[in-house]
Each structure stands twice: as structure tokens, then as C-alpha cells.
């Protein structure tokens, strides 16, 4: 019997099967002091698992909303080339520093990495090379600006920013949900031309609560982007180390939302 060729990644059969589970628990370690300025940092360990499933060594990974470069750092650690786009110049500078530190540690074997300071809406103007995989997590609408958001008080007491920026181009500063969704979808649709045929796009996102209702951001993205890409599946990222809060106690049912949707799309 001929040996089956793994065309997607470098994983063993056991590693492949483990990733196919539809949910997983990942409790990120405490953040490094240098990246605390970002109020919504993505965990590198989680990013690395996705990168190593959807790519082979030497291939390229893009994050069009790179923040402080978590996905890019994970890509370099995995031996993948890293491309990032970040609107906030301070975050972009920090991402570049972190990525170059990783490359320096790897020496001559380090893959290429670059961070563009730019608006993701103009990614088609950056002349990016064909990309093998995109891993990204968008702003969860303007939730960081909502009173009572769970992380605000502690960050304010620690003298840390509670929002991404005051830049009017920042998607997280759009108050209207329909407009926010339209502009976010437009970025991911434009990204389609950057991905090589057969490449995957993973969007890590969460449904959000605002006022007295839930806005199905993850489900809306799945439906809208499914018109451009093939929506392959979802994986649920569960966090079981987050303190519970008594939302709506003795009055109304309001959940503590400690899960994220990792939506996996493919360019056909």
C-alpha cells in the first residue's frame, strides 16, 4: 500500500487527529510586561498550533491586524515566514521588535518577517506576495469602550490603555454594528486575492453583548465570509480559568462568555 502524502502540514497522524477535535481548552500564561500595552493580545501558543496545522515549514503566514505580533512571533518560532499589517504605529513597532528578536535568536535559519504600518483596508496596495495562511483576530466591535467591560478597571488601575487607539480609522471605534461588520468583511474579502488557491483563513472571534442584547459577530462573519470563501468548520477555544461575574444576578440570565470561535475558511 502506497504511503499517504501529507500535503497540508508536517504533523504526524497522532498530532493531526488531536487538532481535529472541535473544541479545546487553552488558558494563556501571564503576559510579558512589554506587551501589556495591548488590551487584546492573542496567545502565541494557541497561534502556533493553528499555524503548524495549516502550513508547512518555510511557508508564509499573514496577520492583517497584527497588534503586537503574536501570530507573527508564533510563525517565526515555527519556521514560517511572517507578514503583518498594523494600523497603530506603536503596536507595529513593538511587533517588529518582538519578531526581530525571535529571528535573532534563530540565527541563520531564521525565516523572513516584516510588519507593515498600514490600514488593512488598503492591503491590496501593499503588493504582498502570495500567502499560504492567514491567522487573525479582529476587534470585538467597540466592546473595549463599553462601561463595565471586565478588563477595564484593572487596566486603568495599572495605568494601561483600555482601548486600541483613538484613530477614527480603527474599526474598534465604529459604534454602529452594521457598519463595523461591513468594513470588517470588506477587509477579509479583499484578503482573498492575497491567499494562494487552497490556502486557509482562520478568524478567531467572539459573539458580543452590548446593552441588553447579544450581537452574533462570529455567526455573522461565518455567513458573510462564506459567500467568498468555503467555510470549512469551527473550533471552540474554551477558557476555564476566568473568574465568573454575577451578571444579571436574581434578575435576568446573562452568561459569562468564556469561549471564542475559531472559524476556518478556505480559498477554493
N, C-alpha and C positions, 0 to 999 in steps of 0.2 A: 504494500500500500504506500503510495507516494506521501511524503511528508507535507503537511499543510503549511503554506507560507503565510506569515503574519504580515499583512500589507499595511496595517494601521499603526502599530507601535512596536516596542521592543520588550513587551511583557511576556512572562511565562503564562501558560494556561491557568495556573492557580491564581496568579495576580489578575489576569483578565476576568476570571469568574468573580473574584472578590469585588471588583469595581462594578459589576453588573447588578449588584443589589440596589434596589430602588430607593433606599434611604440609608443614611449613615450619620453617626454622631461625631461631631468634631468640636471640641472645646479649645479654642485658641489659647496659647500661652500668653502671659502678660506681654504687653507691647514694649519694644525697646524705647528708651527715653527719647531718642532722636525723632521718632515718627509719631509721637503723641500729639503733635500739632494737627494731624489729620483726624477729623471726628468720625470717619467711617472707614478705617483701614481694613483691608482684606487680608486674611491669614495666608502666609506663604506656604505653609504645609498643605493646606487644602488646595491652593492653586497648583502646587507641584503634582498632586495626584491626578488632577484633570489633564494637565499638560503632558504627563508621561503616558496617559491613556490615549490621547488623541493625536500624538505626534511621535516621530522617531527622532533620535539624536541627530543634531545638525539641521533640523527643520526650523521654521520660524514661527514665532508667537507674537500676536499683536494685542495690545490693550488700548482702545481708543479713548479711555477715560482713566489714565494710568494712576492718578493720585500720587502717592509716594513710592510707587513702583513695585508693589508686592508681586504682581503677576510677572513682571519683568525679572525681578530677583529670582523667583522660582524657575523661570525659563532658563536663565543663565546657569543656575545650580544644576539643572537637568541636562545641560549641554545643548540647549536650543538657542537660536538667535532670538533677540528680543527687540521689539519695536513698541514704542509707547507714544501716545498723544496726550497732552495735559494742558488744560486752559490756564490754570493757576501757575504763574512762573515760580513761586516759592516751592510749591509741591513738585514741579517739574525739576527744579534744581536739586531738591532732596532725592528725587527718584534717580536722577543722573548720578549723583554721588554714591548712592547705595549700589547701583548696578555696576559702576566702575570699580568700586571696592570689591565686589564679587569677582569681577573679571581679573583684577589684580591678583587676588588670592589663587585663581586658577592658572595664572601664568600663560605660557604659550598656547595652551589648549583652550583658552577662553573663547567662547563664541562671540560674535559681534553683537553690539547692543546700541540703541540710540533712542533718545527721548526728544520728541518734537514739542516745542511750546506753541500750541495752536488750538484752535477751536475745532472740535471733532466734526462740526458741521461742514468744515472745509477740507476733510480728509482726502477728497478727490483731487485737491490741488497740491498735495504733498509729494506726488509721484512715488508712492510707496511700491516696493517690489511685491510680486505675488506672495501672499501669506498662506501658511499651512494650517493655522489655527488661530482663532480669536477667543480669548477669555476675558470677560469684562463684567463689572457690576456697576450699574448706573446709580445716580442719586435716587433715593426712595422718595421721589417727588420733593416737596418742600418741608418734609417732616422735621428736619432739624430746626426749623423756625417756629415750630408749634409749641405753645406753652405746655409745660409738663412733660416734654419728651424726656424719656428716662435717663439719658446721659447728660442732660444739660446742666443740672445743678452741680454735679460733681466736677464736671469740666470747668464750670465757671468758678467754683471754689479753688480749683487748681490753677487758675489763670490761663486756661487753654481755650482756643477758639471753639465756639459751639456751632459754627456754620462753615461751609467750604469757602465762601467769599461773598463780597457784596457786588461782584461783577454782574451787570444785567444780562450778560451772555450765558451766565451759569444756569444750567437747567434747573438746579435746585432752588433758584429764586423765582421760578414761574409759579404763580399762585393758582392759576386755572388748570384743572386736571386735564381737560381735553386738549388744551394747547401743549401742555407738558408731554402728554402721550404722543401727540402728533410729531413734535420735534424730536423726541427720542426715537420713535420708529423711523423717521426720515434718516437719522444717522445710521442706524443698523441696515436700512435698505441700501444706502449709499456704500456701506461696507461690503455688500455682496460682490461688487466688481473687484475688490481687493483680494478676495479669497480665491484660491485655486479651486477648480472643479473637484468636488468630493470632500472639500475641507469642512470642518465643523466650526460652529459658533456656539459658545456656552455663555448664557446670560444668567448671572446669579442675582436674584431679585426677590422681593417680598411683597405680598399684599399689604396695604397700609390702612390705618384707621385715622380718620380726621373728623372732628365733630362727633356726631352720633352714628356715623355710617362707615362701612368698610369700602375701600376702593380696590377693585381686583386688578392691581397693576400687573402682577405676574400672569394672570389669565388673559388680560387684555393684550399683553405683549405676545403671548403664545399664539393667540388668534390672529393678531395683525401681522406678525412676522411670518406666520405660517402661509401667508399669501405670497411671500417672496422666497422663503426657504422651505425645506421639508422639516417640519417639527418631528424629531425622532423620538424623544422621550423626555422625562424629567427625573431628576434625583432630588430627594429631600434632604437638606442639610439640617440636622437637628442639634440644638444646644440644650444640654440638661444641667448646666452649671450656672444658669442665670437666675438671680433672685426673683421670686414671684412678688407681684404687687397686687394689692386688693382693689383692682379696678371694678367699679360698679357694685362694691360690696353691699349686700342687703337691698339692692335697688334694681340692678339690671345685669344681665350676663355679658361680660366683656372678657375676652380671652387674653392671656399673656402669650403673645405670638413669638415663639422661640424657634421658628423654623423658616428656612429660605428655600425657594425653588431654584434649582439649577436646571435651566431649560436648555436642551441640546438640539440645535438646528444643524442642517447640512445643506451646503450649496450643491444642488444636483447638476 
